[in-house]
Amino acid sequence: KAAAQGYARAEYNLGIVYDKGQWVPQDYAKANYWYEKAAAQGNAGAENNLGYAYAHGQGVPQDYAKANYWTEKAAAQGYARAE
């Protein structure tokens, strides 16, 4: 419910649920949908996970330029996994 109301942390967490297949069938496209919503609000974890998705073609077409874009955005916020 919180994700549907636009809370970035909830959107990020819902992305993780779909990414990992926790309590729902694994669905990378749905994960990326929620990551994109959270990333649009500056959530560094979501930005990093989008970078990973684009680097590996997970639920999106593989695109190294987009992977680099999202990973750099997360790193610029000090997100350790992106650095």
N, C-alpha and C positions, 0 to 999 in steps of 0.2 A: 504494500500500500504506500509506503514512504517513497519508493522508487517512482511510482506512478504520480506522486506529487512533486517530483523534481528534486529530491534530495540526492545530491551527488554521491555521498557515501553509500546510500542505499542502492543507487543505480550501479555503482562499482561492485558492491557485494552481490547483487543479483547477477551481474556479469560473471563473477567468479562461480556462482552456483551453476550456471549453464556451461561455463568453460570446463569445470571439473566433473559435471554430471552428478552433483550432489542433490539428492532428493528429486531430481528431474532427469529426463534423458539428456545426455550430453549434446549440446547444440552450439557449435562455434559461431554460427551466424547470429543467434540470439545473444550470445555472450558479447559479441562485438557491437551489436545494437546498443546494449546497455553501457558498454565501455565508452562508446562514442558520446552518449548522452552525458556521462560523468566527465569525460575529457573536455567536452564543450564548456564545462563549468570549472575547468582547471584541476581536476583530480589527477595527481601525478601517477598514482597506481594504475588508473585506467589508461592514461597516456602510454605508460610503459607496456601494458598488456596489449594495446593496439599495435605498438611497435613490434612486439613479438609475433602477433598474428600476421601482420604484413610481411615480416621477414620469412615466416614459415608457410605462408599461404593457408593459414588456418581459418576457414570460414570466410575468407576474402581472397581475391586473386593476389598471388605473391607480387609484392611491389617494394623494392628496396628503398626507393626514394621516400615513400610514405612511412616505411619502417624507421628510417633515419629521422624523419620529421618528428614522429611521435616520441621516439626514444630521446631525442635531443630536448624536446619540451619537458619531458619528465626529469631528465638530468639537470636542466636549468633550474628546476625547483629543489634540487638537492636530493632527488630520489635515488638512493644508493644503488639499487638494482640496475638502474639505467646508466649510471656512471660507469 
